[in-house]
Amino acid sequence: MNHEAKRTTELEELLIDAEADDEVVQHSHPVVSRPWLLLLGLILVALNLRPALSSMSPLLAEVSHSLGLSAAKAGLLTTLPVLCLGLFAPMAPILARRFGAERVVLGILLTLAAGIILRSSFGEVGLFAGSLIAGASIGIIGVLLPGIVKRDFARQAGAMTGVYTMALCLGAALAAGSTVPLSDYFGDSWNIGLGFWLVPALVAALFWLPQVGHKHGAHQAAYRVKGLLRDPLAWQVTVYMGLQSSLAYIVFGWLPSILIGRGLSATEAGLALSGSIIVQLASSLAAPWLATRGKDQRLAIVVVMLLTLGGVFGCLYAPLDGLWGWAILLGLGQGGTFSLALTLIVLRSRDAHVAANLSSMAQGFGYTLASLGPFAVGLIHDWTGSWSAVGWVFAVIGLGAIVAGLGAGRALYVGVCSEKV
């Protein structure tokens, strides 16, 4: 296989394996006795990686009023799960090597369910503690699941990438669009609206249970990557990942509140967010393919980021008559920014071991950086009493992402390589 063909194959597999440093795991060829059951389990697990985040935003104003939360506390509530995505992501490969990825996924699904019920049933303390647990759970599963997909569906990795992305978007969109109607249906209770997402987590755990007994070979660390934290290109990839994620989680956490402040009902605001997320599916699949047609990815990064900024500024300031057009523009931009961030990890790495470590760095530091955006929006709204001023936050983060992306989008490799130990 020539070099270009090899890179094309890698790009069709945008799922980075957290266990790529384990030689036995990577060279084993597990036999999946019931692939349909594994596929169903993977889809159900992936569906649960966003609802705990996107279900809160349409109800944020109601929850804040009910519990007497300030805008700063509400901002912390939107920040905490994102912060946990970064802080707990590095634990995923450690837990997988100790207990096995399948067993960890099952256990963490149960902790996700516990976090959801805790935040919906035990007042302000439960709200924050449950959000922390839910964010940590999503951070761990989000690192492990792609590796399981690549390992057990190696010959269908390209198609499975699409299925994985579709499940993520669908889960986020369903939660954003249906949480308020569920709350209204059950007597205007935000507790039930948030707590409902316990059900799909338990259903996923039930369908995942048959995978726990499967063995995929002994785990042994066989490769080591040194010097990544000293590499400027690795940091440019990480900063781009973090800043585009910051915009995404501001939209997840605050867009419904912004639209409610502009005069929409909570249901209408949730549906606008849901529609924007659904649109992300198209651009998340198309952007990496288009970006790899040129000599590098800098132009693609600028285009998708300008689409994102145009969409979000339209939602903030343009007449509401054209809201759905701006929401669609926002979704097209954000689907592209996310998938390009994943693409950069593959393109800037010389081999799968470097890619796995770069992915861990980009998620760990990147999501930690991303958590500052939602908190800043809450603080600025608290200080000014208006949503108009938060446009500056979007502008600063968007321009920073473009600058980092122009560095990360160059056709170069990070200056490290993997070493067998």
C-alpha positions as semicolon CSV with decimal commas, in nm:
position;residue;x (nm);y (nm);z (nm)
1;M;0,000;0,000;0,000
2;N;0,150;0,334;-0,101
3;H;0,175;0,632;0,133
4;E;-0,129;0,820;-0,002
5;A;-0,349;0,512;0,010
6;K;-0,242;0,448;0,365
7;R;-0,330;0,803;0,470
8;T;-0,670;0,773;0,299
9;T;-0,739;0,454;0,493
10;E;-0,645;0,625;0,818
11;L;-0,877;0,916;0,739
12;E;-1,163;0,675;0,691
13;E;-1,097;0,565;1,050
14;L;-1,134;0,888;1,244
15;L;-1,187;0,688;1,563
16;I;-0,868;0,695;1,771
17;D;-0,799;0,387;1,980
18;A;-0,718;0,461;2,345
19;E;-0,540;0,125;2,368
20;A;-0,317;0,172;2,063
21;D;-0,007;0,135;2,280
22;D;-0,103;-0,224;2,367
23;E;0,066;-0,442;2,107
24;V;-0,125;-0,762;2,183
25;V;-0,461;-0,584;2,162
26;Q;-0,373;-0,413;1,835
27;H;-0,251;-0,732;1,668
28;S;-0,531;-0,955;1,793
29;H;-0,826;-1,035;1,570
30;P;-1,120;-1,095;1,805
31;V;-1,405;-1,308;1,683
32;V;-1,736;-1,135;1,749
33;S;-1,993;-1,412;1,781
34;R;-2,298;-1,183;1,754
35;P;-2,187;-0,868;1,571
36;W;-2,544;-0,736;1,548
37;L;-2,569;-0,737;1,928
38;L;-2,234;-0,560;1,962
39;L;-2,336;-0,305;1,698
40;L;-2,666;-0,238;1,876
41;G;-2,484;-0,202;2,206
42;L;-2,232;0,041;2,058
43;I;-2,508;0,256;1,908
44;L;-2,702;0,263;2,235
45;V;-2,391;0,354;2,433
46;A;-2,299;0,630;2,186
47;L;-2,652;0,770;2,207
48;N;-2,586;0,835;2,577
49;L;-2,270;1,043;2,531
50;R;-2,451;1,378;2,483
51;P;-2,801;1,381;2,642
52;A;-2,668;1,455;2,991
53;L;-2,509;1,770;2,841
54;S;-2,775;1,889;2,595
55;S;-3,079;1,810;2,814
56;M;-2,985;2,071;3,074
57;S;-2,970;2,380;2,852
58;P;-3,339;2,412;2,754
59;L;-3,434;2,382;3,125
60;L;-3,149;2,593;3,261
61;A;-3,362;2,902;3,324
62;E;-3,631;2,698;3,500
63;V;-3,378;2,505;3,708
64;S;-3,199;2,827;3,804
65;H;-3,526;2,994;3,908
66;S;-3,640;2,687;4,102
67;L;-3,317;2,655;4,299
68;G;-3,227;3,025;4,313
69;L;-2,906;2,991;4,113
70;S;-2,721;3,302;3,997
71;A;-2,606;3,326;3,637
72;A;-2,252;3,255;3,759
73;K;-2,367;2,933;3,925
74;A;-2,563;2,842;3,616
75;G;-2,245;2,903;3,417
76;L;-2,058;2,669;3,652
77;L;-2,331;2,411;3,597
78;T;-2,270;2,422;3,222
79;T;-1,891;2,424;3,276
80;L;-1,853;2,139;3,523
81;P;-1,941;1,846;3,291
82;V;-1,713;1,982;3,016
83;L;-1,427;2,025;3,263
84;C;-1,475;1,664;3,370
85;L;-1,451;1,549;3,009
86;G;-1,094;1,674;3,009
87;L;-0,992;1,581;3,362
88;F;-1,118;1,222;3,350
89;A;-1,036;1,131;2,987
90;P;-0,677;1,020;3,077
91;M;-0,822;0,765;3,320
92;A;-0,988;0,569;3,038
93;P;-0,686;0,370;2,906
94;I;-0,564;0,308;3,262
95;L;-0,898;0,159;3,365
96;A;-0,922;-0,038;3,039
97;R;-0,583;-0,202;3,090
98;R;-0,674;-0,292;3,447
99;F;-1,031;-0,419;3,402
100;G;-1,091;-0,449;3,025
101;A;-1,263;-0,190;2,809
102;E;-1,599;-0,371;2,794
103;R;-1,626;-0,404;3,171
104;V;-1,529;-0,040;3,222
105;V;-1,793;0,079;2,973
106;L;-2,061;-0,117;3,160
107;G;-1,955;0,017;3,498
108;I;-1,933;0,375;3,374
109;L;-2,279;0,352;3,214
110;L;-2,409;0,276;3,561
111;T;-2,221;0,572;3,711
112;L;-2,367;0,790;3,433
113;A;-2,715;0,672;3,529
114;A;-2,636;0,746;3,894
115;G;-2,518;1,095;3,805
116;I;-2,834;1,167;3,607
117;I;-3,064;1,063;3,889
118;L;-2,853;1,246;4,147
119;R;-2,867;1,579;3,962
120;S;-3,243;1,555;3,910
121;S;-3,350;1,451;4,260
122;F;-3,137;1,604;4,534
123;G;-3,150;1,982;4,508
124;E;-2,857;2,209;4,439
125;V;-2,593;1,981;4,588
126;G;-2,721;1,686;4,390
127;L;-2,741;1,900;4,077
128;F;-2,371;1,986;4,086
129;A;-2,251;1,648;4,214
130;G;-2,457;1,464;3,954
131;S;-2,330;1,690;3,676
132;L;-1,973;1,616;3,784
133;I;-2,033;1,239;3,783
134;A;-2,213;1,251;3,448
135;G;-1,934;1,455;3,287
136;A;-1,665;1,223;3,421
137;S;-1,856;0,918;3,295
138;I;-1,899;1,062;2,945
139;G;-1,531;1,159;2,935
140;I;-1,420;0,801;3,009
141;I;-1,663;0,624;2,776
142;G;-1,595;0,876;2,499
143;V;-1,229;0,772;2,494
144;L;-1,291;0,395;2,512
145;L;-1,577;0,348;2,269
146;P;-1,390;0,448;1,948
147;G;-1,117;0,194;2,022
148;I;-1,372;-0,085;2,063
149;V;-1,528;0,016;1,732
150;K;-1,193;0,010;1,551
151;R;-1,091;-0,322;1,705
152;D;-1,411;-0,520;1,644
153;F;-1,517;-0,359;1,315
154;A;-1,176;-0,300;1,159
155;R;-1,292;-0,374;0,804
156;Q;-1,595;-0,146;0,836
157;A;-1,422;0,138;1,023
158;G;-1,526;0,403;0,772
159;A;-1,894;0,308;0,788
160;M;-1,878;0,271;1,165
161;T;-1,731;0,621;1,194
162;G;-2,048;0,748;1,030
163;V;-2,269;0,538;1,256
164;Y;-2,080;0,658;1,565
165;T;-2,110;1,025;1,461
166;M;-2,477;0,979;1,379
167;A;-2,548;0,829;1,721
168;L;-2,371;1,116;1,897
169;C;-2,568;1,379;1,703
170;L;-2,897;1,193;1,740
171;G;-2,858;1,157;2,116
172;A;-2,776;1,525;2,158
173;A;-3,061;1,636;1,930
174;L;-3,322;1,413;2,096
175;A;-3,231;1,542;2,441
176;A;-3,226;1,907;2,334
177;G;-3,561;1,885;2,157
178;S;-3,762;1,658;2,387
179;T;-3,656;1,743;2,743
180;V;-3,889;2,042;2,780
181;P;-4,192;1,862;2,628
182;L;-4,123;1,569;2,864
183;S;-4,106;1,807;3,156
184;D;-4,434;1,971;3,053
185;Y;-4,605;1,635;3,000
186;F;-4,524;1,523;3,353
187;G;-4,669;1,829;3,524
188;D;-4,412;2,098;3,452
189;S;-4,144;1,911;3,648
190;W;-3,786;1,980;3,541
191;N;-3,676;1,694;3,769
192;I;-3,852;1,439;3,551
193;G;-3,736;1,608;3,231
194;L;-3,372;1,572;3,340
195;G;-3,416;1,238;3,515
196;F;-3,573;1,071;3,210
197;W;-3,229;1,030;3,051
198;L;-3,155;0,770;3,318
199;V;-3,370;0,531;3,111
200;P;-3,159;0,517;2,791
201;A;-2,843;0,480;3,003
202;L;-2,988;0,173;3,179
203;V;-3,116;0,031;2,849
204;A;-2,768;0,070;2,700
205;A;-2,615;-0,104;3,003
206;L;-2,858;-0,394;2,962
207;F;-2,771;-0,443;2,594
208;W;-2,398;-0,399;2,667
209;L;-2,393;-0,666;2,939
210;P;-2,330;-0,960;2,697
211;Q;-2,001;-0,796;2,588
212;V;-1,847;-0,805;2,936
213;G;-1,753;-1,173;2,925
214;H;-1,563;-1,147;2,594
215;K;-1,185;-1,168;2,605
216;H;-0,968;-0,992;2,351
217;G;-0,621;-1,093;2,455
218;A;-0,388;-0,986;2,733
219;H;-0,306;-0,619;2,763
220;Q;0,055;-0,513;2,770
221;A;0,209;-0,173;2,714
222;A;0,440;-0,213;2,418
223;Y;0,501;0,142;2,291
224;R;0,593;0,476;2,443
225;V;0,567;0,824;2,291
226;K;0,794;1,088;2,443
227;G;0,818;1,463;2,396
228;L;0,462;1,537;2,284
229;L;0,414;1,809;2,546
230;R;0,718;1,993;2,410
231;D;0,600;1,991;2,048
232;P;0,448;2,322;1,921
233;L;0,237;2,152;1,654
234;A;0,085;1,916;1,911
235;W;-0,017;2,219;2,118
236;Q;-0,169;2,390;1,813
237;V;-0,382;2,081;1,750
238;T;-0,477;2,072;2,119
239;V;-0,569;2,441;2,135
240;Y;-0,778;2,412;1,819
241;M;-0,957;2,110;1,966
242;G;-1,018;2,298;2,290
243;L;-1,142;2,624;2,139
244;Q;-1,377;2,466;1,886
245;S;-1,509;2,247;2,168
246;S;-1,556;2,556;2,383
247;L;-1,784;2,707;2,118
248;A;-1,973;2,380;2,092
249;Y;-2,035;2,352;2,464
250;I;-2,134;2,718;2,493
251;V;-2,399;2,644;2,230
252;F;-2,502;2,325;2,411
253;G;-2,518;2,501;2,746
254;W;-2,642;2,851;2,667
255;L;-2,808;2,883;2,324
256;P;-3,158;2,793;2,450
257;S;-3,125;3,045;2,735
258;I;-3,010;3,311;2,488
259;L;-3,305;3,240;2,259
260;I;-3,549;3,238;2,552
261;G;-3,407;3,576;2,651
262;R;-3,484;3,697;2,298
263;G;-3,849;3,593;2,329
264;L;-3,876;3,225;2,231
265;S;-4,046;2,968;2,450
266;A;-3,834;2,697;2,611
267;T;-3,977;2,440;2,369
268;E;-3,898;2,654;2,064
269;A;-3,545;2,722;2,190
270;G;-3,483;2,352;2,253
271;L;-3,605;2,264;1,905
272;A;-3,375;2,525;1,750
273;L;-3,077;2,369;1,928
274;S;-3,195;2,021;1,830
275;G;-3,224;2,120;1,463
276;S;-2,879;2,277;1,464
277;I;-2,729;1,958;1,608
278;I;-2,903;1,737;1,351
279;V;-2,751;1,946;1,070
280;Q;-2,405;1,876;1,213
281;L;-2,429;1,521;1,086
282;A;-2,397;1,629;0,722
283;S;-2,096;1,855;0,767
284;S;-1,921;1,624;1,014
285;L;-1,915;1,357;0,746
286;A;-1,836;1,588;0,452
287;A;-1,577;1,826;0,600
288;P;-1,290;1,577;0,654
289;W;-1,330;1,439;0,301
290;L;-1,329;1,788;0,148
291;A;-1,042;1,904;0,370
292;T;-0,812;1,626;0,252
293;R;-0,858;1,713;-0,115
294;G;-0,623;2,011;-0,086
295;K;-0,258;2,040;0,011
296;D;-0,346;2,114;0,375
297;Q;-0,645;2,188;0,599
298;R;-0,601;2,560;0,669
299;L;-0,867;2,685;0,428
300;A;-1,119;2,428;0,550
301;I;-1,060;2,530;0,911
302;V;-1,116;2,898;0,833
303;V;-1,434;2,823;0,634
304;V;-1,602;2,605;0,898
305;M;-1,507;2,846;1,177
306;L;-1,651;3,143;0,985
307;L;-1,971;2,944;0,927
308;T;-1,987;2,877;1,301
309;L;-1,933;3,241;1,395
310;G;-2,182;3,359;1,134
311;G;-2,445;3,119;1,267
312;V;-2,395;3,205;1,631
313;F;-2,394;3,582;1,569
314;G;-2,712;3,540;1,366
315;C;-2,875;3,359;1,659
316;L;-2,756;3,634;1,893
317;Y;-2,840;3,948;1,697
318;A;-3,036;3,884;1,374
319;P;-3,418;3,908;1,360
320;L;-3,587;3,594;1,491
321;D;-3,776;3,548;1,163
322;G;-3,459;3,404;1,013
323;L;-3,355;3,202;1,319
324;W;-3,375;2,860;1,155
325;G;-3,145;2,969;0,875
326;W;-2,886;3,084;1,127
327;A;-2,930;2,764;1,331
328;I;-2,865;2,555;1,019
329;L;-2,557;2,764;0,937
330;L;-2,433;2,716;1,292
331;G;-2,484;2,339;1,269
332;L;-2,299;2,315;0,939
333;G;-2,005;2,505;1,087
334;Q;-1,986;2,316;1,415
335;G;-2,016;1,973;1,257
336;G;-1,719;2,064;1,041
337;T;-1,507;2,208;1,321
338;F;-1,546;1,894;1,534
339;S;-1,473;1,643;1,259
340;L;-1,174;1,847;1,140
341;A;-1,034;1,842;1,493
342;L;-1,044;1,461;1,482
343;T;-0,897;1,463;1,132
344;L;-0,602;1,678;1,240
345;I;-0,508;1,425;1,508
346;V;-0,474;1,156;1,241
347;L;-0,302;1,372;0,979
348;R;-0,044;1,521;1,216
349;S;0,062;1,179;1,353
350;R;0,313;0,942;1,193
351;D;0,154;0,625;1,333
352;A;-0,138;0,498;1,541
353;H;0,059;0,515;1,867
354;V;0,139;0,883;1,822
355;A;-0,224;0,943;1,721
356;A;-0,353;0,776;2,037
357;N;-0,128;0,988;2,258
358;L;-0,203;1,307;2,065
359;S;-0,574;1,229;2,098
360;S;-0,536;1,187;2,473
361;M;-0,349;1,518;2,497
362;A;-0,600;1,701;2,277
363;Q;-0,896;1,570;2,476
364;G;-0,742;1,606;2,820
365;F;-0,603;1,958;2,786
366;G;-0,850;2,061;2,514
367;Y;-1,169;1,987;2,705
368;T;-1,024;2,147;3,017
369;L;-0,964;2,462;2,811
370;A;-1,311;2,427;2,656
371;S;-1,477;2,442;2,997
372;L;-1,374;2,806;3,042
373;G;-1,607;2,925;2,763
374;P;-1,943;2,830;2,918
375;F;-1,828;2,971;3,253
376;A;-1,725;3,300;3,091
377;V;-2,066;3,335;2,926
378;G;-2,237;3,288;3,263
379;L;-2,013;3,545;3,430
380;I;-2,061;3,807;3,158
381;H;-2,437;3,762;3,159
382;D;-2,435;3,791;3,539
383;W;-2,232;4,115;3,525
384;T;-2,422;4,282;3,242
385;G;-2,772;4,135;3,277
386;S;-2,782;4,100;2,897
387;W;-2,699;3,841;2,637
388;S;-2,572;4,098;2,388
389;A;-2,230;4,127;2,551
390;V;-2,152;3,755;2,521
391;G;-2,084;3,802;2,151
392;W;-1,735;3,910;2,252
393;V;-1,675;3,566;2,403
394;F;-1,769;3,397;2,075
395;A;-1,552;3,638;1,878
396;V;-1,240;3,591;2,092
397;I;-1,273;3,211;2,103
398;G;-1,349;3,189;1,730
399;L;-1,053;3,405;1,629
400;G;-0,827;3,209;1,865
401;A;-0,944;2,885;1,704
402;I;-0,866;3,021;1,358
403;V;-0,515;3,120;1,466
404;A;-0,450;2,779;1,625
405;G;-0,609;2,606;1,326
406;L;-0,384;2,786;1,080
407;G;-0,089;2,633;1,263
408;A;-0,246;2,291;1,313
409;G;-0,370;2,275;0,954
410;R;-0,024;2,279;0,795
411;A;0,086;1,959;0,620
412;L;0,338;1,858;0,888
413;Y;0,386;1,583;1,146
414;V;0,434;1,634;1,518
415;G;0,804;1,595;1,590
416;V;0,781;1,276;1,794
417;C;0,762;0,907;1,716
418;S;0,664;0,593;1,906
419;E;0,928;0,367;2,059
420;K;0,885;0,000;2,143
421;V;0,966;-0,084;2,505
